[in-house]
Amino acid sequence: MADVTVRIVLYALVAATSPLALGATLAVLRSDRPRINGVVFTVGFLVGQAAVFLLAFALGDAAIGQPRQTHATLERVLELVVGVGLLVAAAHVRPRRLEPRPHRQLGPRTKAMLTRLSRLSPGAALASGSALGIGGPKRLGITLVAAAAVSAAALGRVEEFSLLVVYVLVGTVLVWAPVTLFVVFGTRATEWIAGAQAWVSDHQAPLTFYPALVVGLGLTLDGLFQIV
């Protein structure tokens, strides 16, 4: 249990290092109704992330008849695939781009998305949070590996549910933590939020490169050693 818990936390930390998720959350908190939009956006994000984990876990249990041995093999294959994918993603971040870039300009698509998020209604904030909680290729891949790891461990339902909670809470910390701060401190958190958004924009490349490189190497090597 302890071993799989550590691995789930590590997977969740990789999923959490998402400049886009944090930027989207901060944009929602700058909308016309920041408290309600922030809360429903967070709920949607948590539900989306949990739904993907549960679906992957349920499909794995339904499709494979021998939980421990076969699930362990599937987990290693997924580890290898996601590890290689993360290394490819890291390779696309050129070394010259790793230095922080003050006042870095956002791409037109990212800027347009953040602008739309700052004008959301509560219903749209819920839908947007759910979509971002499901995630892009990186978050989806890490979630699949995490679900396979829990399935391969052949734990009881209580332990499996506790690992789901751990993964979702750690993997979405950059969403619920800023919203919690804003709900508690209100307008006093505005300066912190502005500073955080500027820092994320300036350090977007390092935040993408280093987690992808370190975890990609770890997953690839572990998957190769276990398969061989």
C-alpha positions as CSV (number, residue, x, y, z in Angstrom):
1,M,0.0,0.0,0.0
2,A,2.8,2.4,0.9
3,D,4.6,1.8,-2.4
4,V,1.6,2.4,-4.6
5,T,0.6,5.4,-2.6
6,V,4.0,7.0,-3.2
7,R,3.7,6.3,-6.9
8,I,0.2,7.7,-7.1
9,V,1.4,10.9,-5.4
10,L,4.3,11.2,-7.9
11,Y,1.9,10.7,-10.8
12,A,-0.5,13.3,-9.4
13,L,2.3,15.8,-9.0
14,V,3.2,15.5,-12.6
15,A,-0.5,15.9,-13.6
16,A,-0.6,19.0,-11.3
17,T,2.3,20.8,-13.0
18,S,0.0,22.4,-15.6
19,P,0.5,26.1,-16.4
20,L,-2.7,26.0,-18.4
21,A,-4.8,24.7,-15.5
22,L,-3.4,27.4,-13.2
23,G,-3.7,30.1,-15.8
24,A,-7.3,29.1,-16.5
25,T,-8.1,29.1,-12.7
26,L,-6.6,32.5,-12.2
27,A,-8.5,33.8,-15.3
28,V,-11.8,32.5,-13.8
29,L,-11.0,34.3,-10.5
30,R,-10.7,37.6,-12.4
31,S,-14.2,37.2,-13.9
32,D,-17.2,39.3,-12.9
33,R,-18.4,36.7,-10.3
34,P,-15.1,35.3,-9.1
35,R,-16.3,33.4,-6.0
36,I,-19.2,31.5,-7.5
37,N,-17.4,31.0,-10.8
38,G,-14.2,29.8,-9.0
39,V,-16.1,27.3,-6.9
40,V,-18.1,25.8,-9.7
41,F,-15.1,25.7,-11.9
42,T,-13.2,23.8,-9.2
43,V,-16.1,21.4,-8.7
44,G,-16.2,20.7,-12.5
45,F,-12.4,20.2,-12.6
46,L,-12.5,17.8,-9.7
47,V,-15.4,15.8,-11.2
48,G,-13.8,15.7,-14.6
49,Q,-10.5,14.4,-13.1
50,A,-12.2,11.8,-10.9
51,A,-14.5,10.6,-13.7
52,V,-11.5,9.8,-16.0
53,F,-9.7,7.9,-13.2
54,L,-12.8,5.9,-12.3
55,L,-13.6,5.2,-16.0
56,A,-10.1,4.0,-16.7
57,F,-10.1,1.8,-13.5
58,A,-13.5,0.3,-14.3
59,L,-12.6,-0.5,-17.9
60,G,-9.4,-2.1,-16.8
61,D,-11.2,-4.3,-14.3
62,A,-13.9,-5.3,-16.7
63,A,-11.6,-6.1,-19.6
64,I,-8.9,-8.1,-17.8
65,G,-9.6,-11.3,-16.0
66,Q,-6.5,-11.8,-14.0
67,P,-6.1,-8.6,-11.9
68,R,-2.6,-8.8,-10.5
69,Q,-0.4,-10.3,-13.2
70,T,-2.2,-9.0,-16.3
71,H,-2.9,-5.5,-14.8
72,A,0.7,-5.2,-13.8
73,T,1.8,-5.9,-17.4
74,L,-0.7,-3.3,-18.7
75,E,0.6,-0.8,-16.1
76,R,4.2,-1.3,-17.3
77,V,3.2,-0.9,-21.0
78,L,1.2,2.3,-20.2
79,E,4.2,3.5,-18.1
80,L,6.5,3.1,-21.1
81,V,4.1,4.7,-23.5
82,V,3.5,7.7,-21.3
83,G,7.1,8.0,-20.4
84,V,8.2,8.2,-24.0
85,G,5.4,10.7,-24.7
86,L,6.7,12.9,-21.9
87,L,10.2,12.7,-23.2
88,V,9.0,13.7,-26.6
89,A,7.1,16.7,-25.1
90,A,10.2,17.7,-23.2
91,A,12.3,17.6,-26.4
92,H,10.0,20.1,-28.0
93,V,10.9,22.6,-25.3
94,R,14.2,24.0,-26.7
95,P,17.0,24.7,-24.2
96,R,17.0,28.4,-25.2
97,R,13.4,28.7,-24.0
98,L,14.0,27.5,-20.5
99,E,15.2,30.8,-19.1
100,P,12.4,32.8,-17.5
101,R,11.0,35.4,-19.9
102,P,9.6,38.5,-18.1
103,H,6.4,39.8,-19.8
104,R,6.3,36.8,-22.1
105,Q,3.5,37.2,-24.6
106,L,0.8,34.5,-24.6
107,G,0.0,32.8,-27.8
108,P,-3.2,34.0,-29.5
109,R,-5.2,30.8,-28.8
110,T,-4.2,30.7,-25.2
111,K,-4.9,34.4,-24.8
112,A,-8.3,34.0,-26.4
113,M,-9.2,31.0,-24.1
114,L,-8.2,32.9,-21.0
115,T,-10.2,35.9,-22.1
116,R,-13.3,33.7,-22.6
117,L,-12.7,32.2,-19.1
118,S,-12.7,35.6,-17.6
119,R,-16.2,36.3,-19.0
120,L,-17.9,33.0,-18.0
121,S,-21.3,32.5,-16.4
122,P,-21.4,29.9,-13.6
123,G,-22.9,27.3,-15.9
124,A,-20.1,27.8,-18.4
125,A,-17.5,27.8,-15.7
126,L,-18.7,24.4,-14.6
127,A,-18.6,23.0,-18.1
128,S,-15.1,24.5,-18.7
129,G,-13.8,23.1,-15.5
130,S,-15.1,19.6,-16.3
131,A,-13.4,19.7,-19.8
132,L,-10.1,20.9,-18.4
133,G,-10.3,18.3,-15.6
134,I,-10.5,15.6,-18.2
135,G,-7.3,17.1,-19.5
136,G,-5.1,17.0,-22.5
137,P,-2.7,14.2,-23.6
138,K,-0.4,14.6,-20.6
139,R,-3.0,14.6,-17.9
140,L,-5.0,11.8,-19.6
141,G,-1.9,9.6,-20.0
142,I,-0.8,10.1,-16.4
143,T,-4.3,9.3,-15.1
144,L,-4.3,6.1,-17.1
145,V,-1.0,5.0,-15.6
146,A,-2.2,5.9,-12.1
147,A,-5.5,4.0,-12.5
148,A,-3.5,1.0,-13.9
149,A,-1.2,1.1,-10.9
150,V,-4.1,1.0,-8.4
151,S,-5.7,-1.8,-10.4
152,A,-2.5,-3.8,-10.4
153,A,-2.1,-3.5,-6.7
154,A,-5.3,-5.5,-6.1
155,L,-6.3,-3.6,-3.0
156,G,-9.6,-3.4,-1.2
157,R,-12.2,-1.0,-2.2
158,V,-11.5,1.4,0.7
159,E,-7.8,1.6,-0.2
160,E,-8.6,2.0,-3.9
161,F,-11.0,4.9,-3.1
162,S,-8.5,6.5,-0.8
163,L,-5.9,6.5,-3.6
164,L,-8.4,8.0,-6.0
165,V,-9.0,10.8,-3.5
166,V,-5.2,11.3,-3.1
167,Y,-4.7,11.4,-6.8
168,V,-7.5,13.9,-7.5
169,L,-6.6,16.2,-4.7
170,V,-2.9,16.3,-5.4
171,G,-3.4,16.4,-9.2
172,T,-5.7,19.4,-9.0
173,V,-4.0,21.4,-6.3
174,L,-3.2,24.3,-8.7
175,V,-7.0,24.7,-9.2
176,W,-8.5,24.3,-5.8
177,A,-5.7,26.0,-3.8
178,P,-6.0,29.4,-5.5
179,V,-9.8,29.2,-5.4
180,T,-9.7,28.4,-1.6
181,L,-7.4,31.3,-1.0
182,F,-9.7,33.7,-2.9
183,V,-12.8,32.4,-1.1
184,V,-11.1,32.9,2.3
185,F,-9.3,36.2,1.7
186,G,-11.4,37.8,-1.0
187,T,-10.0,40.9,-2.7
188,R,-6.9,40.6,-0.5
189,A,-5.9,37.7,-2.6
190,T,-6.1,39.7,-5.8
191,E,-2.4,40.8,-5.6
192,W,-1.3,37.3,-4.9
193,I,-3.3,36.0,-7.9
194,A,-1.8,38.6,-10.2
195,G,1.7,37.8,-9.1
196,A,1.1,34.1,-9.5
197,Q,-0.3,34.5,-13.0
198,A,2.7,36.7,-14.0
199,W,5.1,34.1,-12.6
200,V,3.5,31.2,-14.4
201,S,3.6,33.1,-17.7
202,D,7.3,33.9,-17.2
203,H,8.2,30.3,-16.3
204,Q,5.9,28.4,-18.6
205,A,8.7,26.6,-20.4
206,P,10.6,25.3,-17.3
207,L,7.3,24.2,-15.7
208,T,6.7,22.1,-18.8
209,F,10.2,20.9,-19.5
210,Y,11.5,19.7,-16.1
211,P,8.6,17.6,-14.9
212,A,8.2,16.0,-18.3
213,L,11.9,15.2,-18.5
214,V,12.3,13.8,-15.0
215,V,9.1,11.8,-14.8
216,G,9.4,10.7,-18.5
217,L,12.8,9.3,-17.8
218,G,11.6,7.6,-14.6
219,L,8.5,6.0,-16.3
220,T,10.5,4.9,-19.3
221,L,13.3,3.3,-17.4
222,D,10.9,1.6,-14.9
223,G,8.7,0.3,-17.7
224,L,11.7,-1.1,-19.6
225,F,13.2,-2.8,-16.6
226,Q,9.9,-4.3,-15.5
227,I,9.1,-5.6,-19.0
228,V,12.5,-6.9,-19.7
